Amino acid sequence: MIDRGAYELMHLMCGSRLLDLSRPVVMGILNVTPDSFSDGGRFVEPQAALEQGLRMAEEGAALIDVGGESTRPGSVAISEAAELERILPVIEGLARQSTAVISVDTSKPAVMREALSAGATMINDVQALSEPGALELLARHSQCAVCLMHMQGDPRTMQTNPVYRDVAAEVGAFLASRVETCVAAGIKKERLVIDPGFGFGKTVAHNLELLRRLGDFAATGVPVLVGLSRKSMIKSLLGDRLGELTSDRLPASLALAVVAVMSGARIVRAHDVRETSDAIRIASAVSARVAA
């Protein structure tokens, strides 16, 4: 457990909204893809995706993260046009019918631009704005929030023998550097979030070490987002105790969410919004009591 006072910022500017992060919040995962590892194919129809997004907002999600391209291990990239065709109707519908922050999970500058025009107020980039033009685009959108994630390699190959000397130190240094680069480009810190990238070019041992040392990332001065929901590390750790459905990983996902929040995470990205919201509210209450 870390001292919450170690964080410089406990809020996030998302468009015209200042999102309060004094208590941790949930980001609902809404994949409008046929091939995402957990919910691929469930919400490919815009109406089904919209209904799921609204449901997650009702269950307590402060943010809805819309993804039109899978970044699971071994996934193949799709075109900008295909990604936009999947996400734009969903973004537009959520912008009209929900007050939740709409985030878009993409690395393509052209997709970012169209998504922001459609009503998104946050970009969640697994490549931390490293694509040419991405940094400049987000610097021009003066109120849009940005999540900078660490990934070793790319989705096709990232889980092929990832190696680090000190995973927490190396991931932390990368994210600190990206924060500095963003600030130098004109993106204010109050718009930035960082994500260590659990499972993105990391072994189970790397993921566990990152979780143990999550408090170290407070040194960047921006809030930490974690994505641990239903990930394969749970299957690796629990083995035959689980069935084949990723939904069987819910209890373990909640345990990881609680550990992350008690170690300083401010945003928890999750498939199961209601259950995760309840779990982190309890963890937050305990942390507040301990801190007092």
Secondary structure in CASP SS format (residue, H / E / C, confidence):
PFRMAT SS
TARGET T0000
AUTHOR 0000-0000-0000
METHOD secondary structure of the structure
MODEL  1
M C 1.00
I C 1.00
D C 1.00
R H 1.00
G H 1.00
A H 1.00
Y C 1.00
E C 1.00
L C 1.00
M C 1.00
H E 1.00
L E 1.00
M E 1.00
C E 1.00
G C 1.00
S C 1.00
R E 1.00
L E 1.00
L E 1.00
D E 1.00
L C 1.00
S C 1.00
R C 1.00
P C 1.00
V E 1.00
V E 1.00
M E 1.00
G E 1.00
I E 1.00
L E 1.00
N E 1.00
V C 1.00
T C 1.00
P C 1.00
D C 1.00
S C 1.00
F C 1.00
S C 1.00
D C 1.00
G C 1.00
G C 1.00
R C 1.00
F C 1.00
V C 1.00
E C 1.00
P H 1.00
Q H 1.00
A H 1.00
A H 1.00
L H 1.00
E H 1.00
Q H 1.00
G H 1.00
L H 1.00
R H 1.00
M H 1.00
A H 1.00
E H 1.00
E C 1.00
G C 1.00
A E 1.00
A E 1.00
L E 1.00
I E 1.00
D E 1.00
V E 1.00
G E 1.00
G C 1.00
E C 1.00
S C 1.00
T C 1.00
R C 1.00
P C 1.00
G C 1.00
S C 1.00
V C 1.00
A C 1.00
I C 1.00
S C 1.00
E H 1.00
A H 1.00
A H 1.00
E H 1.00
L H 1.00
E H 1.00
R H 1.00
I H 1.00
L H 1.00
P H 1.00
V H 1.00
I H 1.00
E H 1.00
G H 1.00
L H 1.00
A H 1.00
R H 1.00
Q H 1.00
S C 1.00
T C 1.00
A C 1.00
V E 1.00
I E 1.00
S E 1.00
V E 1.00
D E 1.00
T C 1.00
S C 1.00
K C 1.00
P H 1.00
A H 1.00
V H 1.00
M H 1.00
R H 1.00
E H 1.00
A H 1.00
L H 1.00
S H 1.00
A H 1.00
G C 1.00
A C 1.00
T C 1.00
M E 1.00
I E 1.00
N E 1.00
D E 1.00
V C 1.00
Q C 1.00
A C 1.00
L C 1.00
S C 1.00
E C 1.00
P C 1.00
G C 1.00
A H 1.00
L H 1.00
E H 1.00
L H 1.00
L H 1.00
A H 1.00
R H 1.00
H C 1.00
S C 1.00
Q C 1.00
C C 1.00
A E 1.00
V E 1.00
C E 1.00
L E 1.00
M E 1.00
H C 1.00
M C 1.00
Q C 1.00
G C 1.00
D C 1.00
P C 1.00
R C 1.00
T C 1.00
M C 1.00
Q C 1.00
T C 1.00
N C 1.00
P C 1.00
V C 1.00
Y C 1.00
R C 1.00
D C 1.00
V H 1.00
A H 1.00
A H 1.00
E H 1.00
V H 1.00
G H 1.00
A H 1.00
F H 1.00
L H 1.00
A H 1.00
S H 1.00
R H 1.00
V H 1.00
E H 1.00
T H 1.00
C H 1.00
V H 1.00
A H 1.00
A H 1.00
G C 1.00
I C 1.00
K C 1.00
K H 1.00
E H 1.00
R H 1.00
L E 1.00
V E 1.00
I E 1.00
D E 1.00
P C 1.00
G C 1.00
F C 1.00
G C 1.00
F C 1.00
G C 1.00
K C 1.00
T C 1.00
V H 1.00
A H 1.00
H H 1.00
N H 1.00
L H 1.00
E H 1.00
L H 1.00
L H 1.00
R H 1.00
R C 1.00
L H 1.00
G H 1.00
D H 1.00
F H 1.00
A H 1.00
A H 1.00
T H 1.00
G C 1.00
V C 1.00
P C 1.00
V E 1.00
L E 1.00
V E 1.00
G E 1.00
L C 1.00
S C 1.00
R C 1.00
K C 1.00
S H 1.00
M H 1.00
I H 1.00
K H 1.00
S H 1.00
L H 1.00
L H 1.00
G H 1.00
D H 1.00
R H 1.00
L C 1.00
G C 1.00
E C 1.00
L C 1.00
T H 1.00
S H 1.00
D H 1.00
R H 1.00
L H 1.00
P H 1.00
A H 1.00
S H 1.00
L H 1.00
A H 1.00
L H 1.00
A H 1.00
V H 1.00
V H 1.00
A H 1.00
V H 1.00
M H 1.00
S C 1.00
G C 1.00
A C 1.00
R C 1.00
I E 1.00
V E 1.00
R E 1.00
A E 1.00
H C 1.00
D C 1.00
V H 1.00
R H 1.00
E H 1.00
T H 1.00
S H 1.00
D H 1.00
A H 1.00
I H 1.00
R H 1.00
I H 1.00
A H 1.00
S H 1.00
A H 1.00
V H 1.00
S H 1.00
A H 1.00
R H 1.00
V H 1.00
A H 1.00
A C 1.00
END
